[in-house]
Every structure is written in structure tokens, then in C-alpha cells.
């Protein structure tokens, strides 16, 4: 009985989707990190230096390695920019093109207040809660 429940749990769509997402995310992280490390960071270092980790200062014998923080901050900014410009923007553009060619599903319409897609028989928008007049009879 326990094995049957475990099998049902593992084979649920959410668990499998999550596992695939984690694996793809790890692989994607490696690709983005390599892109930043091998292509973007050398571009930034053209006018100056690429590695700031040796930068430090000392106050009363305590060493502050601010160069490592600068490296990490620069890496974060470059990774964020790479993901935004090479993943988020192209996907948003593709999704906008895809949505532009699609009409609303049969049996639905746009709310006149918030423009969300709602059922044609709805009397109230589920998104903005404004009252709307139904354009189709309610299913019995």
C-alpha cells in the first residue's frame, strides 16, 4: 500500500514537472555562468582589469577584501543582464506575437473594465470584481 501511494506521488505531474525544472535550471545556470565568465566579463575588462579579488584595505590589522565583493556584484549584474536581454526579452516578444494572433476562447469574452478573459455568461469579473452583463445564457 505504501509503495502504491509513493508511486502515485512520484508520478503526479507537479513532482515530475518540478524535477525537470530543477534539472533544466541547473543546466541553464551552467550555460549562463559560462556565457558571463567567458564572453561578457572579458568585454568589461578591456578598459581595466578583470579580477578585483586582490583589492583590499586594512584598518587596525583587520583586512577588508572588498575586491571579492566587487567581483560578485559585477558577476550578478552581468548574469542578470544576460538573462534579461537574451532570455526574458526574446521570450516576451515571442509570447506577444503569439497572443496577438489569437482570439479569445469560444465561450469567453474580455471584461470591459480590466480586459481579462472571463466566461461569456459571467455576471461579475473574477479578476476585478466589477459587474458585467452576461452575453450568453448561463449553463444549466
MIBAFI-916074 format. One record per residue (C-alpha): chain; x, y, z. Coordinates in Angstrom, 2 decimals, padded with zeros to 5 digits. Layout:
N
+------+---------+---------+---------+
| unit |    east |   north |      up |
+------+---------+---------+---------+
|    A |       X |       Y |       Z |
...
+------+---------+---------+---------+
//
This chain:
140
+------+---------+---------+---------+
| unit |    east |   north |      up |
+------+---------+---------+---------+
|    A |  000.00 |  000.00 |  000.00 |
|    A |  002.78 |  002.44 |  000.89 |
|    A |  004.64 |  001.66 | -002.34 |
|    A |  001.46 |  002.31 | -004.33 |
|    A |  000.98 |  005.70 | -002.64 |
|    A |  004.64 |  006.58 | -003.20 |
|    A |  004.38 |  005.66 | -006.89 |
|    A |  001.26 |  007.81 | -007.24 |
|    A |  003.05 |  010.72 | -005.54 |
|    A |  006.15 |  010.47 | -007.73 |
|    A |  004.19 |  010.17 | -010.95 |
|    A |  002.00 |  013.19 | -010.26 |
|    A |  002.52 |  015.88 | -012.85 |
|    A |  003.66 |  018.54 | -010.38 |
|    A |  006.51 |  016.45 | -008.96 |
|    A |  007.80 |  015.42 | -012.37 |
|    A |  007.50 |  018.99 | -013.69 |
|    A |  009.37 |  020.30 | -010.68 |
|    A |  012.15 |  017.75 | -011.10 |
|    A |  012.52 |  018.56 | -014.79 |
|    A |  012.53 |  022.28 | -013.99 |
|    A |  015.31 |  021.86 | -011.44 |
|    A |  017.45 |  019.82 | -013.83 |
|    A |  016.92 |  022.27 | -016.69 |
|    A |  017.56 |  025.17 | -014.31 |
|    A |  020.89 |  023.69 | -013.21 |
|    A |  021.96 |  023.14 | -016.82 |
|    A |  020.81 |  026.63 | -017.78 |
|    A |  022.75 |  028.10 | -014.84 |
|    A |  025.92 |  026.49 | -016.17 |
|    A |  025.32 |  027.93 | -019.65 |
|    A |  024.59 |  031.46 | -018.38 |
|    A |  027.57 |  031.39 | -015.99 |
|    A |  029.87 |  030.27 | -018.80 |
|    A |  028.49 |  032.98 | -021.09 |
|    A |  029.14 |  035.65 | -018.48 |
|    A |  032.54 |  034.33 | -017.41 |
|    A |  033.90 |  033.69 | -020.93 |
|    A |  032.25 |  036.38 | -023.05 |
|    A |  030.84 |  039.28 | -021.03 |
|    A |  033.47 |  039.61 | -018.30 |
|    A |  036.35 |  039.91 | -020.81 |
|    A |  034.41 |  042.71 | -022.53 |
|    A |  034.13 |  044.58 | -019.24 |
|    A |  037.81 |  044.07 | -018.51 |
|    A |  039.00 |  045.61 | -021.80 |
|    A |  039.41 |  049.11 | -020.34 |
|    A |  040.60 |  047.91 | -016.93 |
|    A |  041.20 |  044.67 | -015.10 |
|    A |  039.04 |  041.53 | -014.95 |
|    A |  039.78 |  040.29 | -011.45 |
|    A |  039.27 |  042.56 | -008.46 |
|    A |  039.71 |  039.86 | -005.80 |
|    A |  043.14 |  041.13 | -004.72 |
|    A |  041.78 |  044.57 | -003.80 |
|    A |  041.71 |  045.12 | -000.05 |
|    A |  042.37 |  047.64 |  002.69 |
|    A |  043.42 |  047.27 |  006.31 |
|    A |  042.10 |  049.06 |  009.39 |
|    A |  043.84 |  048.30 |  012.73 |
|    A |  045.01 |  044.92 |  011.46 |
|    A |  041.63 |  043.85 |  010.04 |
|    A |  041.67 |  043.20 |  006.32 |
|    A |  038.65 |  044.10 |  004.24 |
|    A |  038.60 |  042.20 |  000.93 |
|    A |  036.23 |  044.48 | -000.95 |
|    A |  037.53 |  043.24 | -004.30 |
|    A |  035.76 |  039.91 | -003.86 |
|    A |  032.51 |  041.77 | -003.25 |
|    A |  033.10 |  043.85 | -006.40 |
|    A |  033.67 |  040.62 | -008.39 |
|    A |  030.47 |  039.07 | -007.04 |
|    A |  028.46 |  042.24 | -007.68 |
|    A |  029.78 |  042.52 | -011.23 |
|    A |  029.00 |  038.86 | -011.85 |
|    A |  025.44 |  039.30 | -010.54 |
|    A |  024.87 |  042.34 | -012.75 |
|    A |  026.25 |  040.58 | -015.82 |
|    A |  024.24 |  037.38 | -015.20 |
|    A |  021.07 |  039.43 | -014.65 |
|    A |  021.66 |  041.42 | -017.83 |
|    A |  022.40 |  038.28 | -019.84 |
|    A |  019.23 |  036.56 | -018.64 |
|    A |  017.13 |  039.67 | -019.25 |
|    A |  018.42 |  040.55 | -022.71 |
|    A |  018.98 |  037.03 | -024.08 |
|    A |  016.10 |  035.12 | -022.45 |
|    A |  013.35 |  037.31 | -020.96 |
|    A |  013.02 |  039.91 | -023.71 |
|    A |  013.05 |  037.42 | -026.63 |
|    A |  010.51 |  035.17 | -024.90 |
|    A |  008.26 |  038.15 | -024.07 |
|    A |  008.44 |  039.22 | -027.72 |
|    A |  007.55 |  035.72 | -028.92 |
|    A |  004.67 |  035.45 | -026.45 |
|    A |  003.32 |  038.87 | -027.51 |
|    A |  003.41 |  037.80 | -031.16 |
|    A |  001.67 |  034.56 | -030.29 |
|    A | -001.05 |  036.33 | -028.26 |
|    A | -001.63 |  038.93 | -030.99 |
|    A | -002.70 |  036.24 | -033.43 |
|    A | -005.09 |  034.53 | -031.02 |
|    A | -008.69 |  035.41 | -030.42 |
|    A | -010.41 |  034.66 | -027.14 |
|    A | -011.55 |  031.10 | -026.49 |
|    A | -015.09 |  030.19 | -027.51 |
|    A | -017.46 |  030.86 | -024.64 |
|    A | -015.32 |  033.65 | -023.21 |
|    A | -015.01 |  037.40 | -023.62 |
|    A | -012.92 |  040.26 | -022.31 |
|    A | -014.01 |  042.17 | -019.22 |
|    A | -014.75 |  045.77 | -020.25 |
|    A | -013.06 |  047.11 | -017.10 |
|    A | -009.80 |  045.16 | -016.75 |
|    A | -009.70 |  043.37 | -020.15 |
|    A | -009.17 |  039.97 | -018.51 |
|    A | -010.69 |  036.94 | -020.20 |
|    A | -013.90 |  035.86 | -018.44 |
|    A | -016.72 |  033.40 | -019.27 |
|    A | -019.38 |  034.83 | -021.57 |
|    A | -022.13 |  034.01 | -019.04 |
|    A | -020.35 |  035.76 | -016.15 |
|    A | -022.21 |  038.47 | -014.23 |
|    A | -019.11 |  039.59 | -012.31 |
|    A | -015.45 |  039.64 | -013.35 |
|    A | -013.37 |  037.25 | -011.27 |
|    A | -010.31 |  039.47 | -011.64 |
|    A | -011.53 |  043.00 | -010.89 |
|    A | -014.96 |  042.04 | -009.41 |
|    A | -016.82 |  044.60 | -011.50 |
|    A | -020.37 |  043.76 | -012.52 |
|    A | -020.79 |  042.87 | -016.19 |
|    A | -023.84 |  041.91 | -018.18 |
|    A | -023.73 |  038.34 | -019.47 |
|    A | -023.50 |  037.90 | -023.25 |
|    A | -024.52 |  034.23 | -023.20 |
|    A | -027.05 |  032.27 | -021.18 |
|    A | -025.75 |  030.62 | -018.04 |
|    A | -025.23 |  026.86 | -018.42 |
|    A | -027.89 |  024.84 | -016.66 |
+------+---------+---------+---------+
//
